[in-house]
């Protein structure tokens, strides 16, 4: 799994666009895995702090219980695709920060909470230009790639930086 910093160093242009989407709005949609294996979606905020991507949760909230049991997650930033912007998603494994002093330092005066570092396995940015939908994606160990689907036709790979 890659930390936000590792991903940012490997794909800086994509990381900048993903961060822009996640900081443009406060609330996003987090998907976790329930005890029975079914998906759960919850509202969540993210925080870019000291080269890490973090989420917090109230003590014993269901999403925190899910992540403590099975760290797999996906989080979808509030979309701006309808306004001519982009759609951003990241997924991977959430790792709980358990050191009380570290949690307190990260939380400040916000009170007791769960704090999770989001380690990444996949990042996707989607946007539309004209009649073409574009997908920039990064996968751990595979690097970055851009795909396009012009005029609702077949998907083709295009050079990064070309849209």
Phi, psi and omega in degrees: 000148181251137172288168176303318181299314180298315177300315181299324179288327181280326183222068188299320181293317178294318179301319180298317180291321179295314179299320178301318180292318183287337178265353180285336179224159184275319188251139182227176182251119180257130174253132177231176180251122178289166179306322182276003178093352179279160181281153172230136173246140182218151171288145179204152173255155175241161178218127174268110187222124175049050177070013176241154171256122186237153165230154177239168179205149172298151179303130176064019172296154183300321180295325177293317177299318177301310184292328178292326181278318183214107189287357182297136181212164164218140177227133184248120179290150174307124188285146173236015186297326179290339179262016180085009179263214185232171179238130185233139177221143171228150177215161181165225183230128178271132180244119182288135172273117189253348179291117184303322180293321179292317178299314180298320179297318180288324183279335185066230182265018184282357178090182183293138182197163168273141174231131181237135170272133180264109174269136193256142170242336182208142178223134181225133173238129182236137175206165182240134170230122182059234180259021183238134173259134182245148177227115169261128177220154179231135174233138179306129179081353181240347180078201186254154179207152174239131174242154177222151176231086183285140175050037178060022180267202181291154179283136178231150175274136178234160181294141175301143181087354179250124177222000000 
